[in-house]
Amino acid sequence: MKKLLFDRSAELEEAALVLPVLLLISLALVNMAILGFAAVNAGNAANYGARMGSVSQSNPAGVAVASANQMLAAAPVGTYVVTVAGSGLPGDRMTVQVSYTVPNYFSGFAGFFGVSTPGNFTNTATSYFRQEGW
């Protein structure tokens, strides 16, 4: 009976098997949360830049870029590049694209399991607004 009460080797073995898996899952979740945050941040910045640029009567492209960069500076995660297209004439479509790159912290650990993942995640958020004129 004493041996059964003080035999902890089975618990230690289980913990040794489960703990690395839980750590990998936790790291993957944090990595995906960072990617999701960067995607939402880029989308919001593209919307805000296009909205502000579409109602600007002077230098709409400059206002769109400055507004998008202002939104991105509030919570920077990764690197962002803002591009604007459109003539600035009333009724024309203004396009603001925010490209973002987020580091993949999971890529180093994935190599241990024979999985190849990119070192960075890259994507683009795009927003369209009609240039106002009055």
PyRosetta script that sets phi, psi and omega in degrees:
from pyrosetta import init, pose_from_sequence

init()
pose = pose_from_sequence("MKKLLFDRSAELEEAALVLPVLLLISLALVNMAILGFAAVNAGNAANYGARMGSVSQSNPAGVAVASANQMLAAAPVGTYVVTVAGSGLPGDRMTVQVSYTVPNYFSGFAGFFGVSTPGNFTNTATSYFRQEGW")
pose.set_psi(1, -40.2)
pose.set_omega(1, -179.8)
pose.set_phi(2, -62.4)
pose.set_psi(2, -37.3)
pose.set_omega(2, -178.5)
pose.set_phi(3, -65.7)
pose.set_psi(3, -37.6)
pose.set_omega(3, 179.2)
pose.set_phi(4, -67.6)
pose.set_psi(4, -36.5)
pose.set_omega(4, -178.9)
pose.set_phi(5, -71.3)
pose.set_psi(5, -32.9)
pose.set_omega(5, -174.5)
pose.set_phi(6, -106.0)
pose.set_psi(6, 7.2)
pose.set_omega(6, 178.9)
pose.set_phi(7, -87.4)
pose.set_psi(7, 101.3)
pose.set_omega(7, -176.7)
pose.set_phi(8, -106.8)
pose.set_psi(8, 8.2)
pose.set_omega(8, -175.7)
pose.set_phi(9, -67.1)
pose.set_psi(9, -34.4)
pose.set_omega(9, 179.6)
pose.set_phi(10, -66.1)
pose.set_psi(10, -39.8)
pose.set_omega(10, 178.7)
pose.set_phi(11, -66.4)
pose.set_psi(11, -38.9)
pose.set_omega(11, 179.2)
pose.set_phi(12, -66.3)
pose.set_psi(12, -39.6)
pose.set_omega(12, 177.7)
pose.set_phi(13, -65.1)
pose.set_psi(13, -42.6)
pose.set_omega(13, 178.1)
pose.set_phi(14, -62.4)
pose.set_psi(14, -43.0)
pose.set_omega(14, 179.4)
pose.set_phi(15, -65.1)
pose.set_psi(15, -38.1)
pose.set_omega(15, 179.4)
pose.set_phi(16, -65.6)
pose.set_psi(16, -29.5)
pose.set_omega(16, 178.3)
pose.set_phi(17, -83.9)
pose.set_psi(17, -37.8)
pose.set_omega(17, -173.5)
pose.set_phi(18, -83.8)
pose.set_psi(18, -36.0)
pose.set_omega(18, -174.8)
pose.set_phi(19, -59.5)
pose.set_psi(19, -46.0)
pose.set_omega(19, 177.7)
pose.set_phi(20, -61.8)
pose.set_psi(20, -36.9)
pose.set_omega(20, 178.5)
pose.set_phi(21, -65.2)
pose.set_psi(21, -44.2)
pose.set_omega(21, 178.3)
pose.set_phi(22, -64.0)
pose.set_psi(22, -37.2)
pose.set_omega(22, 177.8)
pose.set_phi(23, -66.6)
pose.set_psi(23, -41.0)
pose.set_omega(23, 177.9)
pose.set_phi(24, -65.0)
pose.set_psi(24, -41.8)
pose.set_omega(24, 177.8)
pose.set_phi(25, -64.7)
pose.set_psi(25, -40.9)
pose.set_omega(25, 178.5)
pose.set_phi(26, -63.9)
pose.set_psi(26, -43.3)
pose.set_omega(26, 179.0)
pose.set_phi(27, -64.2)
pose.set_psi(27, -40.6)
pose.set_omega(27, 178.2)
pose.set_phi(28, -64.2)
pose.set_psi(28, -39.6)
pose.set_omega(28, 178.4)
pose.set_phi(29, -65.5)
pose.set_psi(29, -41.5)
pose.set_omega(29, 177.3)
pose.set_phi(30, -64.6)
pose.set_psi(30, -41.4)
pose.set_omega(30, 178.6)
pose.set_phi(31, -61.1)
pose.set_psi(31, -44.7)
pose.set_omega(31, 179.4)
pose.set_phi(32, -69.4)
pose.set_psi(32, -32.3)
pose.set_omega(32, 176.6)
pose.set_phi(33, -66.4)
pose.set_psi(33, -39.7)
pose.set_omega(33, 177.3)
pose.set_phi(34, -65.1)
pose.set_psi(34, -42.4)
pose.set_omega(34, 178.2)
pose.set_phi(35, -63.4)
pose.set_psi(35, -43.5)
pose.set_omega(35, 178.0)
pose.set_phi(36, -63.2)
pose.set_psi(36, -40.8)
pose.set_omega(36, 178.2)
pose.set_phi(37, -63.4)
pose.set_psi(37, -42.5)
pose.set_omega(37, 178.8)
pose.set_phi(38, -64.8)
pose.set_psi(38, -37.4)
pose.set_omega(38, 178.8)
pose.set_phi(39, -65.6)
pose.set_psi(39, -44.7)
pose.set_omega(39, 178.7)
pose.set_phi(40, -66.4)
pose.set_psi(40, -40.7)
pose.set_omega(40, 178.9)
pose.set_phi(41, -61.8)
pose.set_psi(41, -43.5)
pose.set_omega(41, 179.2)
pose.set_phi(42, -67.0)
pose.set_psi(42, -40.9)
pose.set_omega(42, 177.9)
pose.set_phi(43, -63.5)
pose.set_psi(43, -43.4)
pose.set_omega(43, 177.8)
pose.set_phi(44, -64.8)
pose.set_psi(44, -39.8)
pose.set_omega(44, 179.1)
pose.set_phi(45, -66.3)
pose.set_psi(45, -39.4)
pose.set_omega(45, 177.9)
pose.set_phi(46, -64.4)
pose.set_psi(46, -43.4)
pose.set_omega(46, 177.8)
pose.set_phi(47, -62.6)
pose.set_psi(47, -46.0)
pose.set_omega(47, -178.2)
pose.set_phi(48, -65.7)
pose.set_psi(48, -43.1)
pose.set_omega(48, 178.9)
pose.set_phi(49, -63.7)
pose.set_psi(49, -43.2)
pose.set_omega(49, 179.3)
pose.set_phi(50, -66.7)
pose.set_psi(50, -38.5)
pose.set_omega(50, 179.1)
pose.set_phi(51, -66.0)
pose.set_psi(51, -46.4)
pose.set_omega(51, -179.0)
pose.set_phi(52, -67.8)
pose.set_psi(52, -39.3)
pose.set_omega(52, 178.4)
pose.set_phi(53, -68.4)
pose.set_psi(53, -32.6)
pose.set_omega(53, -177.5)
pose.set_phi(54, -72.3)
pose.set_psi(54, -24.4)
pose.set_omega(54, 179.3)
pose.set_phi(55, -99.7)
pose.set_psi(55, -3.0)
pose.set_omega(55, 178.9)
pose.set_phi(56, -79.2)
pose.set_psi(56, 135.1)
pose.set_omega(56, -179.6)
pose.set_phi(57, -92.3)
pose.set_psi(57, -19.4)
pose.set_omega(57, 178.1)
pose.set_phi(58, -127.5)
pose.set_psi(58, 129.5)
pose.set_omega(58, 179.9)
pose.set_phi(59, 53.7)
pose.set_psi(59, 61.4)
pose.set_omega(59, -177.7)
pose.set_phi(60, -63.4)
pose.set_psi(60, -34.1)
pose.set_omega(60, -180.0)
pose.set_phi(61, -67.6)
pose.set_psi(61, -41.5)
pose.set_omega(61, 178.2)
pose.set_phi(62, -64.8)
pose.set_psi(62, -40.0)
pose.set_omega(62, 178.2)
pose.set_phi(63, -66.2)
pose.set_psi(63, -38.8)
pose.set_omega(63, -179.9)
pose.set_phi(64, -64.7)
pose.set_psi(64, -44.7)
pose.set_omega(64, 179.9)
pose.set_phi(65, -65.5)
pose.set_psi(65, -45.1)
pose.set_omega(65, -179.2)
pose.set_phi(66, -63.7)
pose.set_psi(66, -40.1)
pose.set_omega(66, -180.0)
pose.set_phi(67, -67.9)
pose.set_psi(67, -42.3)
pose.set_omega(67, 178.7)
pose.set_phi(68, -64.3)
pose.set_psi(68, -43.4)
pose.set_omega(68, 178.7)
pose.set_phi(69, -65.4)
pose.set_psi(69, -32.6)
pose.set_omega(69, 176.9)
pose.set_phi(70, -64.4)
pose.set_psi(70, -41.5)
pose.set_omega(70, 178.0)
pose.set_phi(71, -67.3)
pose.set_psi(71, -37.9)
pose.set_omega(71, -178.6)
pose.set_phi(72, -71.1)
pose.set_psi(72, -30.0)
pose.set_omega(72, -179.4)
pose.set_phi(73, -71.3)
pose.set_psi(73, -18.9)
pose.set_omega(73, -178.0)
pose.set_phi(74, -68.2)
pose.set_psi(74, -35.7)
pose.set_omega(74, -178.6)
pose.set_phi(75, -147.0)
pose.set_psi(75, 76.2)
pose.set_omega(75, -176.2)
pose.set_phi(76, -76.9)
pose.set_psi(76, 125.0)
pose.set_omega(76, 173.3)
pose.set_phi(77, -134.4)
pose.set_psi(77, 110.7)
pose.set_omega(77, -176.5)
pose.set_phi(78, 85.9)
pose.set_psi(78, -160.8)
pose.set_omega(78, 178.6)
pose.set_phi(79, -119.0)
pose.set_psi(79, 146.4)
pose.set_omega(79, -175.7)
pose.set_phi(80, -129.2)
pose.set_psi(80, 147.2)
pose.set_omega(80, 173.8)
pose.set_phi(81, -132.8)
pose.set_psi(81, 126.7)
pose.set_omega(81, -178.1)
pose.set_phi(82, -106.8)
pose.set_psi(82, 129.7)
pose.set_omega(82, 174.5)
pose.set_phi(83, -127.2)
pose.set_psi(83, 146.4)
pose.set_omega(83, -178.1)
pose.set_phi(84, -128.8)
pose.set_psi(84, 139.0)
pose.set_omega(84, 174.9)
pose.set_phi(85, -132.7)
pose.set_psi(85, 146.5)
pose.set_omega(85, 179.5)
pose.set_phi(86, 141.4)
pose.set_psi(86, 151.6)
pose.set_omega(86, -176.0)
pose.set_phi(87, -82.4)
pose.set_psi(87, -20.7)
pose.set_omega(87, -177.2)
pose.set_phi(88, 86.4)
pose.set_psi(88, 2.0)
pose.set_omega(88, 178.0)
pose.set_phi(89, -81.9)
pose.set_psi(89, 146.9)
pose.set_omega(89, 179.3)
pose.set_phi(90, -57.4)
pose.set_psi(90, 133.7)
pose.set_omega(90, -179.8)
pose.set_phi(91, 89.9)
pose.set_psi(91, -13.3)
pose.set_omega(91, 178.8)
pose.set_phi(92, -77.6)
pose.set_psi(92, 156.5)
pose.set_omega(92, -179.4)
pose.set_phi(93, -89.2)
pose.set_psi(93, 128.6)
pose.set_omega(93, 175.0)
pose.set_phi(94, -99.8)
pose.set_psi(94, 130.3)
pose.set_omega(94, -179.7)
pose.set_phi(95, -117.1)
pose.set_psi(95, 125.5)
pose.set_omega(95, 175.7)
pose.set_phi(96, -118.6)
pose.set_psi(96, 124.6)
pose.set_omega(96, 177.0)
pose.set_phi(97, -116.8)
pose.set_psi(97, 132.4)
pose.set_omega(97, 175.8)
pose.set_phi(98, -118.4)
pose.set_psi(98, 111.1)
pose.set_omega(98, 176.9)
pose.set_phi(99, -94.0)
pose.set_psi(99, 137.2)
pose.set_omega(99, -178.5)
pose.set_phi(100, -131.8)
pose.set_psi(100, 149.5)
pose.set_omega(100, 177.0)
pose.set_phi(101, -130.0)
pose.set_psi(101, 127.3)
pose.set_omega(101, -178.5)
pose.set_phi(102, -123.5)
pose.set_psi(102, 133.4)
pose.set_omega(102, 178.6)
pose.set_phi(103, -66.8)
pose.set_psi(103, 144.6)
pose.set_omega(103, 177.6)
pose.set_phi(104, -98.9)
pose.set_psi(104, 101.4)
pose.set_omega(104, -178.6)
pose.set_phi(105, -74.5)
pose.set_psi(105, -13.4)
pose.set_omega(105, -177.0)
pose.set_phi(106, -86.9)
pose.set_psi(106, -14.6)
pose.set_omega(106, -172.2)
pose.set_phi(107, -63.7)
pose.set_psi(107, -36.0)
pose.set_omega(107, 179.1)
pose.set_phi(108, -66.5)
pose.set_psi(108, -38.0)
pose.set_omega(108, -180.0)
pose.set_phi(109, -76.7)
pose.set_psi(109, -29.0)
pose.set_omega(109, -178.1)
pose.set_phi(110, -66.8)
pose.set_psi(110, -27.3)
pose.set_omega(110, 179.1)
pose.set_phi(111, -63.1)
pose.set_psi(111, -28.4)
pose.set_omega(111, 178.1)
pose.set_phi(112, -65.8)
pose.set_psi(112, -22.6)
pose.set_omega(112, -177.2)
pose.set_phi(113, -106.0)
pose.set_psi(113, 10.6)
pose.set_omega(113, 178.3)
pose.set_phi(114, 77.6)
pose.set_psi(114, 17.3)
pose.set_omega(114, -179.7)
pose.set_phi(115, -104.1)
pose.set_psi(115, 133.4)
pose.set_omega(115, 178.5)
pose.set_phi(116, -102.1)
pose.set_psi(116, 119.8)
pose.set_omega(116, 177.7)
pose.set_phi(117, -125.0)
pose.set_psi(117, 152.2)
pose.set_omega(117, 179.8)
pose.set_phi(118, -68.4)
pose.set_psi(118, 154.4)
pose.set_omega(118, 178.7)
pose.set_phi(119, -73.7)
pose.set_psi(119, -25.9)
pose.set_omega(119, 178.9)
pose.set_phi(120, -136.4)
pose.set_psi(120, 149.0)
pose.set_omega(120, 171.1)
pose.set_phi(121, -98.4)
pose.set_psi(121, 131.2)
pose.set_omega(121, 180.0)
pose.set_phi(122, -129.4)
pose.set_psi(122, 137.2)
pose.set_omega(122, 178.3)
pose.set_phi(123, -156.7)
pose.set_psi(123, 175.4)
pose.set_omega(123, -178.3)
pose.set_phi(124, -136.2)
pose.set_psi(124, 137.2)
pose.set_omega(124, 172.8)
pose.set_phi(125, -109.4)
pose.set_psi(125, 134.9)
pose.set_omega(125, -175.9)
pose.set_phi(126, -126.7)
pose.set_psi(126, 141.4)
pose.set_omega(126, 177.1)
pose.set_phi(127, -136.8)
pose.set_psi(127, 140.0)
pose.set_omega(127, -179.6)
pose.set_phi(128, -119.7)
pose.set_psi(128, 133.6)
pose.set_omega(128, 173.3)
pose.set_phi(129, -137.0)
pose.set_psi(129, 151.8)
pose.set_omega(129, 176.8)
pose.set_phi(130, -86.6)
pose.set_psi(130, 132.4)
pose.set_omega(130, -179.9)
pose.set_phi(131, -68.0)
pose.set_psi(131, 122.1)
pose.set_omega(131, 178.1)
pose.set_phi(132, -82.1)
pose.set_psi(132, 156.0)
pose.set_omega(132, 177.1)
pose.set_phi(133, -153.1)
pose.set_psi(133, 134.6)
pose.set_omega(133, 177.7)
pose.set_phi(134, -146.8)
pose.dump_pdb("model.pdb")
